[in-house]
């Protein structure tokens, strides 16, 4: 009787292990292709802000790296683009900001963007679904770009508020 229970337990253990490996293989096989049609598009930049950003070479390098995001077709392409974004963001972080954009609001938006880029890198490393992380990263990038528009179009004189 004891031997029969032991054999049944071993058979159940083997049967449960076999199903689980098949599910993992299916997940890996289906996660290879990436569709970028549902990702949000880049928000436009105002002409006044574009005039200032045009002379900021490090920002232009980040723009170019970000534009490559919409050409990815698989995880390997996405990994290369994310590595390029990380490098471009590092150089942007160490660069000299234009006087108008050298404020904490811009740096804060940039750090948020960096956070989501690193989240995508982690998802790629652990073979997780990157769809939600990419959408969050694009939204953070759009917030970063919108901050430039807000700064340029701000007509409030801060000297009136700060002086007593």
C-alpha positions in Angstrom: 0.0 0.0 0.0 2.8 2.4 0.9 4.7 1.6 -2.3 1.5 2.3 -4.4 1.1 5.7 -2.8 4.8 6.5 -3.4 4.4 5.5 -7.1 1.3 7.6 -7.6 3.0 10.6 -5.9 6.0 10.3 -8.3 3.7 10.1 -11.3 1.8 13.2 -10.2 5.0 15.1 -9.7 6.3 14.2 -13.2 3.0 15.1 -14.8 2.8 18.5 -13.2 6.4 19.3 -14.2 5.8 18.4 -17.8 2.9 20.8 -18.2 4.7 23.7 -16.7 7.7 23.6 -19.0 5.4 23.6 -22.0 3.7 26.8 -20.8 7.1 28.5 -20.3 8.2 27.6 -23.8 5.0 29.1 -25.3 5.5 32.3 -23.4 9.1 32.7 -24.6 8.1 32.0 -28.2 5.2 34.5 -28.3 7.2 37.3 -26.7 9.7 37.7 -29.5 7.9 40.2 -31.8 7.0 43.7 -30.7 4.2 45.8 -32.1 4.6 49.5 -31.7 1.4 50.6 -33.3 -0.4 51.2 -30.0 2.4 53.2 -28.4 1.7 56.9 -27.9 3.3 59.3 -30.4 5.8 62.0 -29.4 4.2 65.3 -28.4 5.1 68.3 -30.5 7.5 71.0 -29.3 6.6 74.7 -29.6 8.6 76.7 -32.1 10.1 78.9 -29.4 11.3 75.9 -27.4 12.6 74.2 -30.6 14.8 77.3 -31.3 16.5 76.9 -27.9 16.7 73.1 -28.2 18.2 73.2 -31.7 21.5 74.3 -30.4 21.6 71.8 -27.6 23.6 68.9 -29.2 23.1 66.4 -26.3 19.3 66.8 -26.5 19.4 66.3 -30.2 21.3 63.0 -29.7 18.6 61.9 -27.3 15.9 62.8 -29.8 17.6 60.7 -32.5 17.9 57.8 -30.1 14.3 58.1 -29.1 13.1 58.2 -32.7 14.7 54.8 -33.2 12.3 53.4 -30.7 9.5 53.4 -33.3 11.5 51.2 -35.7 12.0 48.2 -33.3 10.6 44.8 -34.4 11.8 42.4 -31.7 13.3 42.3 -28.3 16.9 42.5 -29.5 16.2 45.7 -31.4 14.4 47.1 -28.3 17.4 46.2 -26.2 19.8 48.1 -28.6 17.6 51.1 -28.6 17.3 51.1 -24.8 21.1 50.9 -24.5 21.4 53.9 -26.9 18.8 55.8 -24.9 20.6 55.2 -21.6 23.9 56.5 -23.1 22.2 59.5 -24.6 20.5 60.3 -21.4 23.7 60.0 -19.4 25.4 62.5 -21.7 22.4 64.8 -21.5 22.5 64.7 -17.7 26.1 65.7 -17.6 25.8 68.4 -20.3 25.3 72.1 -19.7 21.6 73.0 -20.0 20.5 76.1 -21.8 19.9 78.9 -19.3 16.1 78.9 -19.8 15.9 75.1 -19.1 18.4 74.8 -16.3 15.7 74.5 -13.6 14.6 71.7 -11.3 11.4 71.0 -13.3 13.3 69.9 -16.4 15.8 67.9 -14.4 12.9 66.2 -12.6 11.2 65.2 -15.8 14.5 63.9 -17.2 15.0 61.7 -14.1 11.5 60.3 -14.4 12.3 59.5 -18.1 15.5 57.8 -17.0 13.6 55.7 -14.4 11.3 54.3 -17.1 14.1 53.6 -19.5 15.9 51.6 -16.8 12.6 49.8 -16.0 12.5 48.7 -19.7 16.1 47.5 -19.4 15.1 45.4 -16.3 12.1 44.0 -18.1 14.3 42.9 -21.0 16.9 41.4 -18.7 14.3 39.3 -16.8 12.3 38.5 -20.0 9.2 40.2 -18.8 6.5 41.9 -21.0 7.8 45.3 -22.0 4.6 46.8 -23.4 3.4 48.7 -20.3 6.9 49.9 -19.5 7.4 51.3 -23.0 4.1 53.1 -22.8 5.1 54.6 -19.4 8.5 55.6 -20.8 6.9 57.4 -23.8 4.5 59.2 -21.6 7.4 60.3 -19.3 9.3 61.5 -22.5 6.2 63.5 -23.6 6.0 65.1 -20.2 9.7 66.0 -20.5 9.0 67.6 -23.9 5.9 69.3 -22.7 7.8 70.9 -19.8 9.9 72.8 -22.4 6.7 74.2 -23.9 5.4 75.2 -20.5 8.6 77.0 -19.6 8.7 78.9 -22.9 5.1 79.9 -22.9 5.0 80.9 -19.2 4.2 84.6 -18.9 4.3 84.8 -15.1 7.1 86.9 -13.8 8.7 85.0 -10.9 10.5 88.1 -9.6 7.1 89.5 -8.6 6.3 86.4 -6.5 9.8 86.0 -4.9 10.5 89.6 -4.0 8.7 91.0 -1.0 
